[in-house]
Each structure stands twice: as C-alpha cells, then as structure tokens.
C-alpha cells in the first residue's frame, strides 16, 4: 500500500488587516496545485442539512478560458477567492513594511494527497471556472493570484460566496437556499429574505409538511412549485397577514414553530380540498402556479385572521371546511374563471403577474365572504 504524501506548502503572502480582527491573505500559486489543497463545494443536501455553496461548472465557459490559457500570451489578472479552515496559518516574516495594515510573511498550507475532497483545508468561493480551466489546460503550470480568508464557519463561507457573486447572474434559487445557513451581515434586501427562506426550507423538508419535496430548489430539482412563489407568499403574510402576529418587527425574524402551526394545517387543507389540482405541475394547474400560490396565500390570511378576531386559531379540519366552500367556484385545471359582470377567463390564461394575482385574489376573497355568509344563513 503506497504511503500518503503529507507536507506543507509555504507560499509568500501578504496579510491584510480589515478592521481589528479580520484578515485577508493575498498570494500567488501555480493553479495546477490548487486541487492539492482546495475543493469546489457544490450545493447539496445531506440529512436535510445544506452542504456546500458552489454552482456546477459551466463547461462552455471553462472551455473558453482553457483555450485562452493555451494561447501565446495569456494573462488572468482576477484573483480567485479561497476560504481556508484553521489548519492553515500565517507566519509573519522578518522584514516588515511601513504600512500598518500589511504584513509580509508566509502562508503555510498543509497538504495530504490522500485526503478526500471534502476534507481538504480550502474551498474555492469564487473562481471555479478559472481553476477548472487551468486544471484541464495543456500547460505545465499557470500561476494565479489568490485572495483568501481563514474561518472555521461554513456559514461565513456561504455569506462571502453570496457577497462575492452578488453582482453576477447567480441563480436566485441558489441564493435563497443558502440564506438560512449564512452568518454575518448581508445586503438589506437579502437580510429581509433570510427568515422567509428558512420557512421555505422547513416547508420543503419537514416530514409533516404538505410541501415536502414539492418546492423546486437547486437541491430539490424535482419540486413542482417554484421556490420564489412560496417565498413571495410567505413574505406577504409576514408583512401584512396572519404570520405577522408571530413576527418580530425589529429583527424581521419570529417564532418559526408557531408560524408552521398555521402554515402546515392550512396547506394540508388545500391539498385535501383541491387534491387533483395540488398534484399537477403549474402548466396543468393554476393552484401550483405562482398566481395560485400567491392568491391562496392571501386567502389563508383572511381565513386565519377571521378566527383570530374571535380569539381562536383554526385547526386543519376548520380550514378544510372553509376551503370546501370554494370548491365549486375554482377552475384550477379546466373550465373558466367567472370574475363577475360577465368577465370570463380560461383556467390557464391567468399569469404570475401583479394584475392577475390581484384579480384572482379579489375573486377568491369575494366568493369566500359570499359563500360563508350564505352558509351561516342556512344554519
């Protein structure tokens, strides 16, 4: 059995202090050596927990960079970004500069050529395609500039990944799926989505959730309901609907378990009452389409708030009874929506636009109020 090669790479580097305790390290390395101590942590789930944070390599982009590297005079000035764990250390050198925030020295990286990728000390946060292109290029060596930071927290690595890629066409679904497990500050727009994204995660992976495995995300590609549709429904309810009762206005978070006590029974009731429509993808059902998820979300708020006004919270059976009132006036999978005053729309003409969401929401709320009052009179 061959012996595993273990050694240290000692690379000249600069330590750059940002603030009192945060440091960046900048250095150059032959990119052919990057696979010795770095890996690309692609996003996946293991036992419900999000792992990794990179998108798959874009083959056409990698091929184009590789061709350029193999040309006569290539130059890649952009630094790749690497997150190291605490096995990597910095040793200040004997010669110092007059600049207080820069320290020359050596970055010491442990290398064990027998380690599996997931156990290597470095993760490529940005520069995946450049690293892959050099790895595959027909050249003996090609040095790249690297900017690195050292942290034991994958949450911080994910936060940096989002920040580094925030000006690039990063898929929104990937950002939303990473948000619940990020740490530190993010732009305000992303901070506002962090808590709703956590709710989406719970709805998609809790065993007792009617949405279990049905929300389409990078790690649940077979889901039929778009993550952005559910996210928008939750944001609406957190802002002005029934979930607002459990929200902390100062932090934008709240009591997630109490929120799920509302969300799961209501959407289980939706699944029971509109079973056929619930099982169809959006192209065959407007219930699982963005326009349906948003409009039924507003209906959830109206039904729940009516019970709250009477000092109680509805249970699943009560949600079922309320939704059954609407079973004859919904055209989720066939027929026509009758919006009053002779206005008819084919079931699949409704689109995920503010105008159509408002139209369908108004219809559901009006019909619910009318049918509820009629049922009361009959009693």
FINUFI-109378 format. One record per atom (N, C-alpha, C): residue in three letters; x, y, z. Coordinates in pm, whole numbers, plus 50000, padded with zeros to 5 digits. Layout:
% FINUFI-109378
ALAXYZ/...
END
This chain:
% FINUFI-109378
UNK500864988150000/UNK500005000050000/UNK500895012450000/UNK500765021349899/UNK501645033149892/UNK501435042550010/UNK502505048850054/UNK502425058350165/UNK501795071350116/UNK500955077350201/UNK500355090150169/UNK501395101150183/UNK501395110350086/UNK502335121550092/UNK501715132750174/UNK502425136550281/UNK501985147650365/UNK503125157750373/UNK502815170050349/UNK503835180550355/UNK503145193950368/UNK503925204550375/UNK503395218050385/UNK503825226350265/UNK502885233450209/UNK503205243650108/UNK503445256750182/UNK504565263050156/UNK504895275850220/UNK504955286350110/UNK503945294750105/UNK503805304249996/UNK503985318550047/UNK504845326449982/UNK504965340550020/UNK503605347350009/UNK503255355150111/UNK501925361050114/UNK501955374150189/UNK500895381950168/UNK500675394150246/UNK499435392150331/UNK499535395550459/UNK498375396050546/UNK497845410250547/UNK496575411850513/UNK495965425050505/UNK494865425650609/UNK495025434450706/UNK494035435350814/UNK492895444750773/UNK491675440050789/UNK490475447950764/UNK489695448650895/UNK489745460150960/UNK489165461151093/UNK490135455951197/UNK489635453251317/UNK490515449651428/UNK490935434951425/UNK490015426251376/UNK490305411951390/UNK490245404251259/UNK489845410551150/UNK489665403251025/UNK490865405150936/UNK491305394050875/UNK492475394450787/UNK492195387450656/UNK492745393050551/UNK492775386550421/UNK494225383150390/UNK494405373250303/UNK495745369050263/UNK495775368850111/UNK496775375150054/UNK496905375349910/UNK498235369049873/UNK498195360049775/UNK499395352849734/UNK499185347449593/UNK500245341949535/UNK500155335549404/UNK500535320949419/UNK499895312449338/UNK500195298149342/UNK499995292549203/UNK500785282649169/UNK500565275549044/UNK499195268849052/UNK498285272848966/UNK496915267848977/UNK496815252948953/UNK497855246848897/UNK497875232248884/UNK497945225749022/UNK498405233349123/UNK498495227949258/UNK497215229849340/UNK496285237849290/UNK495075240549368/UNK494325227849410/UNK494215217649324/UNK493485205649367/UNK494155198349484/UNK495425201649515/UNK496085195149628/UNK495485199449761/UNK494995211749767/UNK494535216749897/UNK493195223949892/UNK492555224549775/UNK491235230849767/UNK490245221449699/UNK488995224249724/UNK487915217049656/UNK486835227149620/UNK485925222949533/UNK484795231149496/UNK483575224749561/UNK482995231649656/UNK481925226049738/UNK480585228749674/UNK480115219649591/UNK478845221549521/UNK477695219949618/UNK476635227849594/UNK475495227749684/UNK474765214449675/UNK474425208849790/UNK473715196149800/UNK473105195349939/UNK472325184949964/UNK471765182750097/UNK472145168950145/UNK472505168350274/UNK472765155750340/UNK471995155750471/UNK471055146150485/UNK470215145650605/UNK469535159050630/UNK468955164850525/UNK468215177550530/UNK469095189750540/UNK470375188250582/UNK471235199850601/UNK471865203950469/UNK471885216950445/UNK472515222050324/UNK474025220550336/UNK474655215350232/UNK476105213750230/UNK476625220450104/UNK477785226950118/UNK478395233050001/UNK477735246149962/UNK478265252349855/UNK477695265249815/UNK478085269249674/UNK478645260149594/UNK479025264049459/UNK478035258749357/UNK477965265649244/UNK477155260849134/UNK478025251649046/UNK477405242548969/UNK478185233748883/UNK479005241548782/UNK480135235648740/UNK480985242248643/UNK480215244548513/UNK480445256248454/UNK479835259448325/UNK480825255148218/UNK480515244148150/UNK481505237748062/UNK481955246747948/UNK481015254047887/UNK481405262647776/UNK482345273647823/UNK482075279147941/UNK482935289647995/UNK484315284148026/UNK484375272348088/UNK485655266048120/UNK486455263647992/UNK485795258747888/UNK486485255947762/UNK487065268547700/UNK486325279647709/UNK486815292247652/UNK488035297247728/UNK487995296447862/UNK489155300747941/UNK490345291847913/UNK490105278847903/UNK491205269547875/UNK491885272947742/UNK491095275647639/UNK491685279347509/UNK492535291847521/UNK492075301447600/UNK492845313647619/UNK494155310847692/UNK494105302347796/UNK495325299047871/UNK496345292147782/UNK495855284347688/UNK496765277147598/UNK497245285747482/UNK496815298447475/UNK497245307447368/UNK498645312847398/UNK499135321547309/UNK500535325947318/UNK500825334847438/UNK499995344747467/UNK500285354347573/UNK499085356147667/UNK498735345947743/UNK497555347247830/UNK497885355347956/UNK496885362148008/UNK497015369048136/UNK495635369448203/UNK495575364548326/UNK494335364848403/UNK494605372848530/UNK494235385548533/UNK494565393948649/UNK493615392048768/UNK492435386148744/UNK491455384748852/UNK491895374048951/UNK491835377349078/UNK492175367649181/UNK490995358349207/UNK491295345749232/UNK490245336749280/UNK490155338549432/UNK489035334749489/UNK488805336449633/UNK488715322549696/UNK489495320349801/UNK489535307449870/UNK489255309550018/UNK488425300950072/UNK488175300750218/UNK488975289150276/UNK489835292050372/UNK490625281750439/UNK490035279050578/UNK490195266650625/UNK489865264050765/UNK491095266850851/UNK490975264350979/UNK492005268851072/UNK493265260051071/UNK493325250050984/UNK494575242650968/UNK495635250950895/UNK495175260950822/UNK496105269850751/UNK496505281050846/UNK497765284950843/UNK498245295550933/UNK499155305050857/UNK499305316850914/UNK500165327050856/UNK501325329650951/UNK502545329850898/UNK503745332850977/UNK504345345950929/UNK504335356351012/UNK504925369150971/UNK506415367450940/UNK506875375050841/UNK508285374450803/UNK509125384150882/UNK510435383150868/UNK511345391950944/UNK511335406450895/UNK511005408450767/UNK511015421850710/UNK509585427250709/UNK509375438750771/UNK508045444750777/UNK507995457450692/UNK506785461750660/UNK506615473950579/UNK506245485550670/UNK506215497450612/UNK505795509350686/UNK504275510950686/UNK503585501850620/UNK502125502450613/UNK501565493850725/UNK500815499950815/UNK500415492950936/UNK499465481250913/UNK498715481750806/UNK497715471250785/UNK498205460050693/UNK499465460350651/UNK500005449850565/UNK501215443450633/UNK501205430250640/UNK502315422750700/UNK502805412250601/UNK504065413250553/UNK504605402650467/UNK504895390250551/UNK504825378850487/UNK505125366550558/UNK504915354450469/UNK504585343350532/UNK504415330550462/UNK503085324350505/UNK502295320150408/UNK501075312650437/UNK501425297850431/UNK501135290750537/UNK501515276650548/UNK500255268150530/UNK500255260050425/UNK499075252050389/UNK499435237350400/UNK498785229750487/UNK499065215350496/UNK498475207950376/UNK499245198850322/UNK498805190850208/UNK498885176050246/UNK497805169050224/UNK497755154550239/UNK497135149150112/UNK497965143350026/UNK497495139349894/UNK496515127649900/UNK496335121850017/UNK495375111050030/UNK494015115250081/UNK493855128150112/UNK492595132750167/UNK491505133150060/UNK490265129250095/UNK489155131550002/UNK488885146449990/UNK488225150349883/UNK487995164549857/UNK487335171749974/UNK486325165250037/UNK485575172250141/UNK486405175050265/UNK487585168750278/UNK488425170850396/UNK489605180150370/UNK489705185650251/UNK490815194650221/UNK490605208050291/UNK491685215150320/UNK491555227250403/UNK491025239550331/UNK490905239150199/UNK490465250950125/UNK489255248250039/UNK488395258650025/UNK487235258149938/UNK487295270049844/UNK487055267649716/UNK487055278649620/UNK485695285449626/UNK485685297649676/UNK484455305449690/UNK484105312349559/UNK485105317149488/UNK484895323749359/UNK486085320649270/UNK485815317449143/UNK486885314149050/UNK486865299549010/UNK485745293149027/UNK485605278948995/UNK485995275948851/UNK485485284248757/UNK485765281448616/UNK487235283648581/UNK487835294048639/UNK489255296548612/UNK490105285148664/UNK489815280448785/UNK490585269348841/UNK490415256748757/UNK489185253948713/UNK488945242148631/UNK489655243248497/UNK489675255248440/UNK490315257148310/UNK491815254648318/UNK492455259648423/UNK493895257248439/UNK494155242448464/UNK493295236248544/UNK493465221948574/UNK493475213648446/UNK492615217448349/UNK492485209548228/UNK493365214348113/UNK493955226048128/UNK494735231948017/UNK496015224047991/UNK496415223747865/UNK497635216747823/UNK498835226147840/UNK499115229647967/UNK500285237748002/UNK500915231448126/UNK502225233648142/UNK502915227648256/UNK502515234348387/UNK502365247548382/UNK501975254848503/UNK501335268048460/UNK500575273648553/UNK499975286748527/UNK499615292748662/UNK500415302448708/UNK500135308348839/UNK498915317548834/UNK498145317248943/UNK497005326248959/UNK497155333949089/UNK496605345949091/UNK496515353449216/UNK495355347749298/UNK495565347449430/UNK494545342149520/UNK494335352049633/UNK493075354749666/UNK492725361749789/UNK492045351649879/UNK492505350650003/UNK491985340450092/UNK491615346250227/UNK490745339150299/UNK490475342250439/UNK490385329150515/UNK490595329950646/UNK490605318050730/UNK489425318650826/UNK488625308150829/UNK487475307550919/UNK487105293050942/UNK486555290251058/UNK486065276751088/UNK484585275451054/UNK483935286151008/UNK482485286350991/UNK482085285050845/UNK481325274550811/UNK480795273550676/UNK479735284150650/UNK479055288650757/UNK478085299350741/UNK478735311950688/UNK479915315150738/UNK480625326950689/UNK481095324950545/UNK481525312750515/UNK481945309950377/UNK480785312150281/UNK479595307650319/UNK478425309450231/UNK478075324250217/UNK478175331650328/UNK477895345950321/UNK478855352750224/UNK480145349350231/UNK481115355250140/UNK480835351149996/UNK480425338649977/UNK480085333949842/UNK478965342349783/UNK477925345049863/UNK476805353149815/UNK477265367349785/UNK478065373249875/UNK478515386949856/UNK479405388249733/UNK480335378649716/UNK481245379149603/UNK480485378049472/UNK479415369949471/UNK478665367449349/UNK477445376349332/UNK477255386149420/UNK476025393949418/UNK475885402549293/UNK476975405449223/UNK476875413549101/UNK476885404848976/UNK476885391548992/UNK476895382448879/UNK475525375848867/UNK475245369648752/UNK473945363148734/UNK473855350048812/UNK473975350848943/UNK473855339049028/UNK472385335249039/UNK472035322549020/UNK470615318849028/UNK470005322749162/UNK468845329349157/UNK468205333749281/UNK467865321949371/UNK467475310749308/UNK467125299149389/UNK468285294249473/UNK469505295149418/UNK470675291049494/UNK470905300549611/UNK470755313549587/UNK470915323349696/UNK469895320649806/UNK468625318649769/UNK467575316649868/UNK467835303949950/UNK468355293549885/UNK468565281049959/UNK469755282050054/UNK470705290650021/UNK471875292450107/UNK471605301950223/UNK470655311050206/UNK470445321650306/UNK470225316550448/UNK469415306050471/UNK469165301950610/UNK470415298050687/UNK471485293850617/UNK472675289150687/UNK473855298450671/UNK473605310850630/UNK474685320550624/UNK474825327550760/UNK475995333350781/UNK476265340850903/UNK476795354550865/UNK476645364050957/UNK477165377350935/UNK476185385850857/UNK476615397950827/UNK475765407750760/UNK475755405650610/UNK474575407550552/UNK474385407250408/UNK473685420250369/UNK473595423150237/UNK472825434950196/UNK471405434350251/UNK470795445950283/UNK469465446050345/UNK468415437950270/UNK468445438350136/UNK467455430850058/UNK467565415950084/UNK468795410950099/UNK468985396750127/UNK468675393550272/UNK468995402650363/UNK468685400350504/UNK467185398550523/UNK466385406350448/UNK464925405350460/UNK464395391950412/UNK465145385450324/UNK464685372650270/UNK465215360750351/UNK466125363150445/UNK466735351950516/UNK465705344050596/UNK464835350850671/UNK463855343650753/UNK462795336750667/UNK462195343550567/UNK461275336350479/UNK461935324250411/UNK463215325450377/UNK463915314150316/UNK464035302450413/UNK464185305450542/UNK464215294850643/UNK462865287850650/UNK461775295550641/UNK460445289550638/UNK460265280550516/UNK460765285050400/UNK460695276850279/UNK461435263650301/UNK462595264450362/UNK463375252350389/UNK462605242650478/UNK462005247850585/UNK461245239150674/UNK460035232950602/UNK459335240850523/UNK458185235650450/UNK458595224950350/UNK459755226250294/UNK460195216950190/UNK460775204050247/UNK461205204150374/UNK461915192450426/UNK461325186450553/UNK460415193350620/UNK459755187350735/UNK458855175850688/UNK458895164750761/UNK458145152850720/UNK456645155050719/UNK456135163750807/UNK454685165850815/UNK454205177650731/UNK455055182550642/UNK454675194050560/UNK454015189550430/UNK452915195750390/UNK452295192350261/UNK453165196350142/UNK454135205250165/UNK455065209350060/UNK456305200450052/UNK456385190450135/UNK457615182450145/UNK458045177450006/UNK459275181549966/UNK459845177349839/UNK459175183349716/UNK458225192649735/UNK457465198049622/UNK457935211849579/UNK458795218249658/UNK459285231649624/UNK460575230249546/UNK460585235549427/UNK461745234249338/UNK462895243149386/UNK464015236949421/UNK465235244049461/UNK466415237049395/UNK467615242749404/UNK468775235949346/UNK468995221949402/UNK468635219449529/UNK468825206049585/UNK467555197649579/UNK466435203449532/UNK465195195849511/UNK464715198749369/UNK465455194049269/UNK465135197749131/UNK463835191749080/UNK463295181649149/UNK462035175449106/UNK460805182449163/UNK461005192649246/UNK459865200049300/UNK459085206949190/UNK457755208049209/UNK456925213949102/UNK456485228149133/UNK456595232449260/UNK456205246149297/UNK457465254549306/UNK457515265649237/UNK458735273749237/UNK458985279649375/UNK460255279149415/UNK460625284349548/UNK460265299049561/UNK460405306649451/UNK460115320949458/UNK458625323549483/UNK457755314549434/UNK456305316149457/UNK455985314449605/UNK456575304149668/UNK456335301849811/UNK456965313049892/UNK458145317349853/UNK458825328049924/UNK457995340849923/UNK457425344149808/UNK456615356249798/UNK455355355049883/UNK454725343149883/UNK453535341049965/UNK453865343250113/UNK455005338150157/UNK455405339750297/UNK455745354250329/UNK456435360850240/UNK456765375050262/UNK455505383450275/UNK454505380650192/UNK453245388050200/UNK452585386050336/UNK452545373650383/UNK451895370750510/UNK452675376350628/UNK453995375950620/UNK454825381550727/UNK454675396750734/UNK454445402950621/UNK454345417450617/UNK452975422450662/UNK451905415950610/UNK450555421250634/UNK449525410750669/UNK449925398150682/UNK448945387650700/UNK449025380850836/UNK448545368450840/UNK448415361550969/UNK449745358251034/UNK450825356750955/UNK452125353851015/UNK452715365951086/UNK452155377651059/UNK452645389851125/UNK452505388951276/UNK451495381451324/UNK451275380051468/UNK452495373851539/UNK453285366051464/UNK454425359151524/UNK455755365351483/UNK455695376951422/UNK456905383251368/UNK457465393351466/UNK458795394251469/UNK459495404451547/UNK459885415651451/UNK459215426851463/UNK459395437651366/UNK460835442851365/UNK461495442651479/UNK462835448351486/UNK463875439951412/UNK463705426851415/UNK464725417951357/UNK464295411751225/UNK462975411951195/UNK462505405451074/UNK462385390451087/UNK462655385151208/UNK462525370751230/UNK461215368251305/UNK461145357651383/UNK459925354851458/UNK459905340751509/UNK458755336651561/UNK458585323251617/UNK458235313651504/UNK459245307151452/UNK459035298751333/UNK458145286851362/UNK458235281251482/UNK457415269451513/UNK455935273251517/UNK455605284751573/UNK454205289151575/UNK453715292351434/UNK454585297751352/UNK454185300451214/UNK453875287551139/UNK454675277251164/UNK454445264551097/UNK453155257951145/UNK452745261051268/UNK451465255951320/UNK450295261351240/UNK450475273051180/UNK449455278751091/UNK449645273550949/UNK450865274250899/UNK451135271150758/UNK450835256650722/UNK451315247450802/UNK451155233350766/UNK449695228950763/UNK448885231850867/UNK447465227750860/UNK446715234250744/UNK446985247050719/UNK446265253550610/UNK446575247050477/UNK447865245150447/UNK448215239650316/UNK447925224750306/UNK447865217650421/UNK447365203850417/UNK445895203950378/UNK445145213850429/UNK443735215150392/UNK443585218150243/UNK444455226950190/UNK444445229850047/UNK444675217049968/UNK445625209150013/UNK445935196449945/UNK444735187049946/UNK443995186550058/UNK442825177650068/UNK441675182449982/UNK441355195249989/UNK440185200549919/UNK440405200949768/UNK441615204549727/UNK441915205749584/UNK442965195349544/UNK442695182849579/UNK443695172249564/UNK444185170649421/UNK443275170449327/UNK443665168449187/UNK444565179949140/UNK444185192049170/UNK444965203749127/UNK446305204349199/UNK446355199849324/UNK447595200249402/UNK448665191049345/UNK448225180149284/UNK449175170149234/UNK449705173249096/UNK449225184049033/UNK449635187248897/UNK450695198248895/UNK451595197848796/UNK452585208648781/UNK451915221448734/UNK452595232748744/UNK451975245848711/UNK451405246748570/UNK451985239948474/UNK451445240948338/UNK450075234148327/UNK449725225648424/UNK448445218748423/UNK447515223148535/UNK448025231448624/UNK447225235748740/UNK447615249748780/UNK446625258648790/UNK446935272048837/UNK447045272548989/UNK446735261749059/UNK446925261449204/UNK448405260949239/UNK449175252949168/UNK450615251849195/UNK451425262149117/UNK450755270149039/UNK451375281148964/UNK451595292849060/UNK452465301849023/UNK452735313549108/UNK451495321549139/UNK450595323049042/UNK449385330849064/UNK448485324149168/UNK448445310849170/UNK447625303649266/UNK448205303749406/UNK449515301349417/UNK450165301249549/UNK450005314749616/UNK450225325549541/UNK450105339049600/UNK448665341949642/UNK447695338949555/UNK446305342249584/UNK445755333949700/UNK446075321049702/UNK445615312549812/UNK446315316549941/UNK447525321849931/UNK448195327150050/UNK447415338650112/UNK446895347650029/UNK446045358550081/UNK444765353050142/UNK444235342350084/UNK443045335850140/UNK443355330050277/UNK444535323950291/UNK444985318950422/UNK444965330050526/UNK445475341650489/UNK445495352950583/UNK444075356950624/UNK443165357550526/UNK441795361950555/UNK441075352050646/UNK441195339050616/UNK440515328950697/UNK441085328850839/UNK442405328950848/UNK443045328250980/UNK442725340551064/UNK442805352351003/UNK442535364651077/UNK441095365351125/UNK440165359451050/UNK438775359251094/UNK438625351151222/UNK439345340251232/UNK439325332151355/UNK440035339351469/UNK441175345551438/UNK441935352751541/UNK441095363851601/UNK440305370451518/UNK439435381251569/UNK438425376051671/UNK438115363151662/UNK437185357151758/UNK437915350451874/UNK439255352151876/UNK440035347151988/UNK440455332751979/UNK440525327251858/UNK440935313351843/UNK441755311951715/UNK442425300551701/UNK443195297551581/UNK442585285251514/UNK442365285451382/UNK441735274051316/UNK442655261851311/UNK442045250251321/UNK442755237651303/UNK442545232751160/UNK443205221751127/UNK443155217050988/UNK441725214250943/UNK440925207651028/UNK439555204350989/UNK438735217050961/UNK438985227551037/UNK438265240151014/UNK438715246750884/UNK440015245950855/UNK440485251150726/UNK439835243350611/UNK439735230150626/UNK439105222050522/UNK437675226650499/UNK436905228550607/UNK435515232750594/UNK435395246350525/UNK436305255550557/UNK436265268850494/UNK436605268050346/UNK437605260150311/UNK438035259250172/UNK437025251850086/UNK436305242250146/UNK435315234850069/UNK434205243950016/UNK433995255250082/UNK433015264950032/UNK433365269549890/UNK434665269449858/UNK435125274849730/UNK435315264249623/UNK435055251749655/UNK435395240849563/UNK434675242149428/UNK433485248149427/UNK432715249149303/UNK433015261749222/UNK433765271049278/UNK434005283749208/UNK435465285049161/UNK436225274349177/UNK437635274549134/UNK437815266449006/UNK438585271748916/UNK438875265048788/UNK440375262848776/UNK440925255148869/UNK442385253548874/UNK442945246248752/UNK442215236148702/UNK442785227548598/UNK441965227148469/UNK440775232848469/UNK439945232548349/UNK438825242748362/UNK438135245248250/UNK436985254248254/UNK437365268948252/UNK436465276948311/UNK436645291548308/UNK436515297248449/UNK437275307748474/UNK437085315948593/UNK436005326248564/UNK435015327148652/UNK433925336748635/UNK434135348148734/UNK434675359048684/UNK435065370148769/UNK433965380548788/UNK432765377448747/UNK431655386848767/UNK431515396448651/UNK430305402348637/UNK429995411948530/UNK430295406148393/UNK430085393048380/UNK430285386548251/UNK431735384348213/UNK432655386748304/UNK434085385148274/UNK434495370548293/UNK434955364348184/UNK435395350448187/UNK436855349648144/UNK437605340948209/UNK438995338248169/UNK439205323148172/UNK439795317948067/UNK440125303648067/UNK441035300648187/UNK440945288348235/UNK441655284648358/UNK443155287448347/UNK443735285348228/UNK445185286648214/UNK445625299948155/UNK444695309548146/UNK445075322848097/UNK445655331648207/UNK445415328048332/UNK445955335948443/UNK447475334248449/UNK448175345348463/UNK449625345148468/UNK450135350348602/UNK451395347648627/UNK452005351748754/UNK452435366448746/UNK451455375148733/UNK451685389548725/UNK450905396348837/UNK451335408148881/UNK450595415148986/UNK449115417148951/UNK448815420248826/UNK447435422648786/UNK446585410048801/UNK447105398648753/UNK446325386248761/UNK446255380848904/UNK447325382848981/UNK447275378849122/UNK446205386849196/UNK446145399749169/UNK445125408249231/UNK443725403949186/UNK443585400649058/UNK442285396449005/UNK441815383549072/UNK442695373549079/UNK442305360749137/UNK442115361949288/UNK442955369649355/UNK442805371549499/UNK441455377949531/UNK441115388349458/UNK439845395049480/UNK438675385549460/UNK438755377349356/UNK437695367549328/UNK437545357649443/UNK438665351849489/UNK438605341949597/UNK438065348049726/UNK438495360049758/UNK438045366349882/UNK436565370049876/UNK436125375349762/UNK434705378849748/UNK433815366449757/UNK434215355949684/UNK433415343749685/UNK433435337149822/UNK434555337449889/UNK434635331550023/UNK433685338950117/UNK433705352150113/UNK432815360150200/UNK431355357450168/UNK431015357050038/UNK429625354749998/UNK429145340950041/UNK429955330850014/UNK429555317050044/UNK429515314450193/UNK430385320950267/UNK430385319250413/UNK429115325250472/UNK428755337050426/UNK427525343450475/UNK426305334950438/UNK426295329350319/UNK425195320850276/UNK425095308350362/UNK426245302450394/UNK426245290350478/UNK425715293650618/UNK426055305350668/UNK425555309450801/UNK424035310750801/UNK423495316850694/UNK422045318650689/UNK421305305350683/UNK421915295650615/UNK421275282550603/UNK421235275050736/UNK422205278350823/UNK422215271950955/UNK421095277451043/
END
